[in-house]
Amino acid sequence: MSKVKILYVEDEPFLGRIVKESLEVRDFEVRMVTDGKLVLSAFLEMKPDICVLDIMLPNQDGYTIAKNIRQHNISTPIIFVTAKTQTDDLVKGFEVGGNDYLRKPFSMEELIVRVNNLLQLTQKIASSGKERISLGQFEFVPQRYELRKENMTKKLSAREAMLLQVLCENKNAVVSRKDLLMKVWGDDSFFNSRNMDVYITKLRDYLKEDPTIEIITIKGVGYHFAVG
C-alpha cells in the first residue's frame, strides 16, 4: 500500500522539521517547502494527496498559494495552519479553496486526525456512486465537485461537496447540526460548528438563483433542506 503524500508548507525551520519528522515516523511521505513561490511547482511535481499550508510565508502567502493550486486541481484537500483565528480569515481561507483550519500551536494528534478526516471525506465523495443529483434548476455532480445550472458550472471544495451531498440525502427533511458535523467534519466541536456556518452560508449563496431551493435553519435543531 502506497504512503499518503503530504505537501507541507512552513517557513519556521524548527517547527517544520519537527512536524515533518513526526509525520514520517507515522508512515506519511512528506515534502516540505519553505518559500511560497516554490509551492505550486512542488505541488505539480509531487501530486500530493493533501496539502498543509501555513498562511504567513515569504514571497507568497498561503491564500494566494491555495488559489493557484485550485486553478490546477479542485479536489486535493488543503488545511491551513495559522495563528489567525478571526472570522474574516476563516472566510477568506474557504473562499480561496481551503478545506480546514488548524490553529497554532497544535498537536500532532490533531493534525493527523484532520488529515485522515479530509482524506476519508474525499474518498467518500469519489465512491458515492451518485453521478448526478437533480436540485431544482441545478444539477449536482458529487464526483466532479460541480454544481451546474444551464451554462454555468460552480466548482466546489471537497467539504462543500460533502456537505451538499449529506443535505441531498436528507432532501425535504430536517438534519441535525450534530449529524452534519459528525458526517462531514468527524466531530462536533465549537470550532467546526463555526466552520459549518460559513459553509452553509456559501451553499445558500450558490443556490440562491433558484427560489425553490432553501436551506432553512431550525433553531436549536439543525437544517431543513427544502427543494421544490
N, C-alpha and C positions, 0 to 999 in steps of 0.2 A: 504494500500500500504506500503510495507516494505521500510525502510530507506536505502539510499545509504551508503554502508560501505567503509570507508576510513582508510587505514593503513598509519599513519603519522609518519615519522621518523625524529626526530630533537633532537639534544643534547643540545640546548640552552634552559634551563627551562623556562625563562621568555617569550621568543618568542613562544616556543612550547605551553605554557599554553594559551596565547592569541589566537593563531590560532585554537587550539583545541576547546576552548570555543566558539569562533566566528562561527566555522563550526557547532557545536552542536546547537547553537541558530538558525541556518538556517536549522535545522532538518536533519543533517547528523549524522550517527553513526561513531564515531571516536575512534580509538585505537592508542595511542601514544607510540612509543618505542624510547628510548634514546641511546641504546647501539647497535652498528652494528651487533654484534654476536647474538643478540636475535631476529633479524628481520625475518629471514627465518622461525623459529618455530612459530612466531606470524602470519606470512602470511599463513602458512599451517593450523593453527588453526582457524583463522578468516575467511579465504577465502574472502578477500575484493573485492569490485567492482573496486577499483582503489588504487594505491599506490602513495604517495607523499614523495619523499626521498631527504633528504639533502645528499650532497656528502661527506663533511668532517665530519666524525663520529669517535668516539672512537672504537678501536678494529677491525673494518671492514668498509671500505669506501663504498659509495653509488654505485660505479661502480661494485664492487665485489658482493654487495647485489643484484643488478639488474641481474647480470649474473647468480647467484644462483637461483633467482626466475624464470628466463626463462628456467632453466633446469626442472622445475616442472610445469610451466604454461606459455604458449606462448602468451596468449591473454589479460590478465589483464593489463590495461594501467598503465604506470609508468611516473610520472612527476618528473624531477629532480629540486630541489630548490638549488640554488648555487650562490655564488658571482663570480664564474668562468665564463668568457664570451669569452674566446679565441676560435677560430675555432677548434683547436685541441681538446679542452674539449668537444665541441658540438659533434664532430665526434665520439670521444670515447664513449660518452653517448649513441649515437644512435647505435653504434656497439655492445654494450652490451645489447641492448634491450629497451632503453628508448624511449618514445614517444613524450616527450615535455620537454622544459626547462622553468623555471621561475627564473628570476633574483631577488636576494636580493638587496635592500628591495623591497617588493611587497605589493600590496593592497589586501585585502580580496576579493574585487570585481573581480580583475584579476585572482586570484586563482580559484574562483568559476566558472568564465567563462571558464577557461581552463579545469577544472574538467568536467563540463557539456558538453563541446565540445568533449572531448575524449570519454565520455560515449555514446553520440549520435553517434559518429563515430563507436564505437564498435557495437552498436545496428544496424546501417545501414548495416554493413557487415553481421551480423547474420541474418538479414531479407531480404537480397538482392534477395534470391530465385534462384540465379545462382549457381548451384552446381559445374560446371566445365566450364572453358573458354579455348579454344584451341588457343595457341600462337606459331605458327611455330612448333618447336621441343618440346616446353614446354606445360604443362597443368597447368593452374592456378585454384586453388580451394579456392575461397574467404572465405568461412565459416570455413575452416580449417587453414587459413593463410598459405597456402602452394603453392610453385612453384615447379612443378615436371618436371623432364627430365630423361627418362629411369629409372635407379635405384637410381637416386639422388632426394632427397627432401629437399628443402630450406624452413625453417620456416621464415615467415615474421612477422614483428611487425604489430600492428593494423594500424598505419599510412602508412607503406609501402603497406599494402594490399589495403587500401582505395585509395591511390594514383594510384596504378596499376589498380584498378578497374575503376577509372574515366578515365584513359588513354585508357583502353579497350573499354569503352563506346564511345570513340572518335577515335577508331582504323582507321588508314589511313586518318585521318583528323587533322586539327590544333585546339588545345585547348589553350585558352589564359592563361597566368600566373595568371591573376586575377581570372578567373573561377576556376582554380585548387586550388588556395589559399582559396577561399571562400567555395568551396565544401569540402575540406579536413581539413583546419585549422579554418575556420569560419571568418577570417579577412585577409586582405592583407597587414599587417604591414611589415616594413623592416625586423624585426627580424624573422617573419615567412617566409618571402621570402628567407632569408639566410638558414633557416631550410630546405625549399623545395629544394634548390640547392643541399644540402647534400643528401637528399633522392633520387633525380633524379640521382645523381652520383652512389648511391648504386644500384638502379634498373638497370642502364646501366651495371654495373659490373655483376649483377646476370644473365643478358640476353645476355652477350657478346659471349657466346658459340654458339649462333645461329646467323649467319651473315645476315639472312633475317629479323631480328628484329632490329629496331633502334629508339631511342628517339632523334629526331633531334631538335636542338634549332633554333627557328625562332627569330632572334634578334629583340627585341623591341615588340614582339607579344606573343610568348609562345612556344609550342612544337608540333611537328608533330610525332605522334606515328605510324611509318611505320612498317607494318607486311606483309611480302611477302607470 
